[in-house]
Amino acid sequence: MIKSVFKKWPVLIFTGMFLLNAAQAQEHGPLAEFEKLKNLIEFAREVLADFGTEETRKLLIEAEGLKQKAEQAIAERRFRDARLRIEEATKLVQAALGIVLRTSAQQLRAQLDELVRRAENEVMSACCKRPRKISSTATAPHKAAASRPWGIIVLRANCWSVR
């Protein structure tokens, strides 16, 4: 009988420790999640101040309301309710940030496309002017050589001279 009790002690101790940790995690879990939510909302406020739309601001206001309800639930020790509200508020904030990221990426693509179009236009206009310069520069030595058939044309790094 004593042997069977000693065989069960490790199981009992382990079970007790597990239940104690679970109870502590139940209390500290929502608090840690609540702190993460507060930080996420602060970050979202900063981002939405610069890049937000009306839709994203509404999502953030709704998430802040859920954060307040979660805070009340934690104060009343209704941890399950608090955790559900924290999860819902986190999803709303993440949705708002996702909208901002997609919108910002689309705006950046549009700006990049506009810059590429401008660059192409400038290159094309420069290319239309440049061939005239190139053709006049390229034909100048031939004209000089034609006028002096005895001359030797020497080309040096885009410079030419007739000797």
N, C-alpha and C positions, 0 to 999 in steps of 0.2 A: 504494500500500500504506500509506503513512504517513497519507494522508487517511482511509482506512478505519479505521485505528486511532484517530485523533482523533475520528472520528464515533462510535465505540463508547465513548469515555471517559465521556461524560456518563451513558450507560446503565450502565456498570460502577460508576461512583461512586454513582449513585442506588441501584443494586441493593445495593451494599455498605452504604450508609447504612440502607437499609430492613432488611437482615438484622441489622445491629447494633442498630437500634431494636427489632426484633422480639425479639431475644435479651434485651435489657434489659427489655422489657415482660414477657417470660416470667418473669423473676426478680422484678420489682417488682409485677407484676399480682397474684399471689396474696398478696403482703405487704399491698398496699393493700386488697384485698378482705378479708383477715383482720382488718385494723384496723377496717374498716366493720362486720364481723360482731361483733367484740368490743364496739363501741359500741352496736350494735343489741341485743345480749344484755343489756348493762347497762341500757339503756332498758327493755327488756322485763321485767327483774327488778324495776325500780321500779314499773312499771305493775301487774305481776302480784302484787306485795306487797299492793296495795290492792284490786284487782278480780279477781284470778285465781281460777280454779277448779282442781280436782284435775287435770282433763284438760289445762288450759293449763300447769300446772306440770310435768306429765309431758313435754309437748312441749318445754318449755324445758330440762329435764334432758337429754333426748335430743339437743337442739341443742348443749348444752354438751359432751356426750361427742363429738359430731362435730367440734366446735371443737378439742378436745384432739387428736383424730386428725389433723386438718388441720395443727395446729401441729407434730406429729411428722413429717408428710409434708414440710412446708416445711423442717424441720431436716435431713431426709434428701435434700432437693433433688428430691423427687418432686412437681413442681409440678402436673402434670395431676391426680394423685390428690388433692392438697390443694385444688385448685380445685373438683373435684366434691364433696368433703366440705363445703367452704364454701358452695357453692350449695345443697346439701341442708339444711344447718343454717340458712341464711337462710330457706329456704322454711318450715321448721318454726317458726321464730320469728315469721315473718309470719303463719302460720296461727294461732298462739297469740294474737297481737295482734288478728287479725281476729275470733276467737271472743270475746275480751274486748270489743271494740267493739260487736259485734252484741248481746251480752248486756247491756252497759251501756245501749245505746240502747233495748232492750226494757224494762229496769228504769225508765229515765227516762220512757218512754211510759206505763208502768203508774202511776208516781207522778203524772204529769201528769193522767192520767185520773181518779185518785182526788181530786186537788185540784179538778178541774173539777166532779166530782160533789158534793163538799163545798160548793163555791161555789154551785152550783145549788140545793142544799138550803137554804143560808142565805138566798139571795135569795128562794126560794119562801116560806120561813117569814116573812121580813121583809115580803114582799108581802102575805101573809095578814093580818098585823097592821096594816100601813100603811093599807090601804083603810078600816079602821074609823076611824083618825085622820083620814084625808082626808075621809071622808064626814061625820064630826062637825064638822070644821073648815069644810067647804063648806056644811053646813046651818045652822050657827050664825048667819050673817048673815041668812039667810032667816027664821029663827025670830025674830030681833030685829026685822026689818022687819015681820014679821007682827004682832008685838005692838005696834009703833008704826007704824001705816000712814002717818003724816005724816013719818017720818024718811027721811033720804037716806042711802043706803049708799055709803060711799066705800072703795074698795079701794086699798091702797097696799102693794106688794111683800109679799104674803102677810099683810098686816095689814089689818084692817077696823075701821071705826068708824061709829057711827050718829050723825048730827047732827040 
